[in-house]
Amino acid sequence: MTAPRASNNASKFILVLGTLASIIIVGGILYQAQNASLVDEEILAIPEQASVMEMTEPMVPEASIPDSVSVVTDVDDVIQSKPRLPSLDDSDPFVRKRVSLMSSKENLHSWLATDDLLRRTASYLDGLARGVILTKIFPLSPAEGKFTTHRDGEVIWLNAGNYERYNSTILILTSIDMKLMAQMFHFSRPLIERAFSELGYQPRQMDGIILTALEQILLAPIIVEPIRLTRESVAYKFADPELESLSPLQKQLVRSGPENTRRIQQQALLLKNALLNPAGEN
């Protein structure tokens, strides 16, 4: 997907929401990207065309994330002071520095070792809202080890041991404070809106996209039973038609295992609640 052209004088602290929202919200579980050697891993054979989203107007959700009454002290604690903000085009070093204050996990930093983070974030979230994994936007860590299955006669089963391959990445995603990320979103909302406007979206559409992306995660099923697979060519598929009909994003959540799915859904719910309740009211 071609990155949109830069805006004039855009500057606000949103890249953390943008960057982290895409990563923390879910993005991080989509590890199969960038690893062509693991052909056997392609349970969810996602064609390259899936990375190109069709911008059909009726498909764009609308919602309203309420404004924050105030930026609480937690944000100031993270940024320590309110520095002069860079322009959108020069914001990458600024983002990486602030993200490093939110998590000590080294692999998180490697995920951000790319350019134009804020515009990539807007595109990535747009894809997640549609259940699409834009694997070229953020080069996330691949799962550890080799994907394995076992056979019982003609029946192919997904080995439960595969779930552990995602543990280290899930640990990174769950190490980030979702309330703090929501506070950053509210603090830097104007810059987020500018990034989405470059994709042709209005503010209410941006809000709808963010909340829909979270709902995609929250609606993924928790599968504790053994998962049966089929293999018609080089790619594995879920034998259960209901699982196979899930969005690519939800399939990847299932593939990470029930416990990891629960942990990611808990993060998504915390972020959703914090976004919709910026004042922290019960």
N, C-alpha and C positions, 0 to 999 in steps of 0.2 A: 504494500500500500504506500503510495507516495506521500511523504510528509507535507503538510500544508505549508504555504509561504508564511514567513515571519510577520507578526503584527508590529505596529508602531508603538514604541514606548510602553509595552506591556510589562508590568512589574508588580508582583505581590507574592506573598509567601506560599502560594498554593502548591507548588510542585511536590511538597511532601504528601499532600493528600493525593494529588494526581499520581505521583510515582508510587507511593505506598498503597494507595487505594487499589491500584491495579494489581500490585504484587500481593498485598496482604489479603485483600478481599478474597482472592482466589487464585489469582494468576499463578501463584507459586506451585500449584499442584500439577501444572501442565508440563511435566518434565520430559515428555517424549520428544519434544522439539529439539532441533539442532543435533540429533544423534542418528545419523543415517545408518550407522552400523548395526543398530538394534532392530533389524527388520522384524524379528519375531515379536517385538513388543507392540506392533501396531494392531492392538485389539480394536482400536477405534479408527481404522483406516480413514483419515481425514484428507480428502483431496486438496491440492494446493488452491483450487478455486474457492475453497471455504474461507480463505484469507481475504477474499475480496467481497466486501459487504455490499448488497444491493440497497441503495438508499430510497426505499419506498416509503412515501410519506405516512400511509396508515400504520406502518410498522413502528414508527417512532413514538415511544411512550411519553406521556407528560405527567408531571407531578410537581409538588412544591415542597422543598425542604425549608423549614422555617428559619428565619434569620436568627443569628445568635444575639442575645441581649447584650452580652459583653464577652470579651476575651478573658478567660480566667487566668489566674497566675501560673497555671501549669505550662501554658504556652511560653510565657516569659521565662519560666525556669528552663525550658528546652533551648530557646534561642538566646537566653541570658540577657539580651538587650535587643532593641529593635534597630538593626543596622540599616544602612541605606541599601535598598533592594536593587538588584541588578535588573537590566532589561530582560525580556523573555529570551532573546537570542543569546544572552551571556549568563543565563541562570544555572547552567549545569553544575559548575563547581559549588555554587551556593547550595543547591539541592543536596548534593552528595555530602557536604559538610553537615547539614542539618539532619540528614537521615542517619549519619554515623552517630549522632547524639541520641537517637531513639532506639538503637539496638547495637549490641556489641558483637553480633554474629558476623563473622568475616564474609561468608558467602553472600550475604545481602549486599555488601559493597560491590562484589563482582557482578551482580545483576545490574547494577547501575553504571557499569563501565561502558556506557554508550553515550551518544549525543542526543540533543533535542528531547530530553526526557519528558518535558511537559506535553509536547505535542504527541509524542508516542503514547503517553498515558491516556490522553483523550481518545485516541484511536483504539487503544487496547480495551478501555472500558466500554466503548461503543460495541466492540465485538463481543465482549462478555455478556452484555445485555441481550444479545441475540443468541447466546449460547455457543458462540464461535470462538475458537482459540486462535488468536493471531500470533502464531509462533515466531514470526520474524520481528515483532515489535520489541520484545524483551527476551534476551538469551538467558533463560533460567537454567538452573542446574539440572542435569539429567538424573534419573533415578540411579541409585548405586547398585552395582552388581548386574547380573543377567536375569532377564525375564524367564520364568520357568513354568511349565505345565506338567501334568501327569495324566496318564491314560488309564481308564478302567474298561478294557475291551475296546469298543469303538468310541467310547465317550471320553471327551477331553475336558479336564478340569483346570481351573486357574489355581495355582499353588498359593495358599494363604501366606506363605513365606514372602511372597512378592510385596506384601504391604509394608514390611519392614524397610524396604528399599527407599521408601519415601520419608522415613522418620526424621532424618536430619533436616530435610527441607521444611517439613511441617513445624519442626522446632523453631526454625527461623521465623516462620510466619506468625507463630503464636507468641513470639517474644515481644511483639510490638503492642503498645498500649492503644487500643482502639478509641478510647475516649480522647486521648491526646490527639490522635489523627483527626478526629471529627472537629476538635477545636481549631486545628490548623486549617481545615477546610473552610470553616466559617470565617476565620480571620482573613484568608486569602481568596475568598470566593470570586472577586472581580477578575483575577488572573485566570482562574479556572474557566469562567464564562468566556473569556477571550479565546482560550484554546479551543473550546467547543464551538465557538462562533466561526472559527476558521474551517470547521467541518460542516458549517451550514446550520447549526443548531441554535435555537433560542434558549434562554435560561430555564424555562419550564421543561423543555425537552432534555436539557442536560440533567436536571434533577431526576427526571423519569428514567434516564439511561442508568444513572448511578444506582437508584433504588431497584431497578429491574435486574441489574447485574447481581445485586445482593440476593434478590429473590431466586435467581437461577441457582445459586448455591444452596439456599435454604430449602428449596424444593427437591433437591437430589435425594433419592432414596438411600436408606441405611440398610445394606445387605449383609446380614450376618451368616447366612447359609452359604455353603459351597457354590461357586459360580461356574456354570457349565459354559463351554466355548464351542464354537464351530470353526472350521478352517477350510474355506473353499479354494483359496490360493495361498499366497504368502502371508496374508493378513488374518489374524484371529478376529472373530466377532462373538458377541454375546449370543448364546443359544436362545435365551429368553427374549421373545419379540418385544416385550415391554422395556427391557433394559436396552436392547438394540435401538429402540425408537427414541431414547433420550437424546438430549442435545450433546454435542461433543464435550462441552464443559462438564455436564453432569456425568457422562460416561467416565471421564477422567477422575472425578471425585469417587465414583464407585470403585474404580480401579485402584485407588489409593488405600482402600480398606475401610471398614466401618468405623473404627476408632479415629483414624485420621480424618474421615469425613465429618464426624461429630465435632472434632476440634476446630476444623475450618468453619463449620457452620456456627459454632459458638462465637468465633471471631466476627463472622459476618453479621450475626444478630447483635453483638455488642456495638458494632459500627453503625448498623442501621438505627438502633435505639438512640445512640449518641447524636447522630445526624438529625433525627427527627425531634430530639429533645435537647436542644443546645443549652438551655438554662439549667439542665440537670434536675428537673422536677420529677418527683415520683408519681 
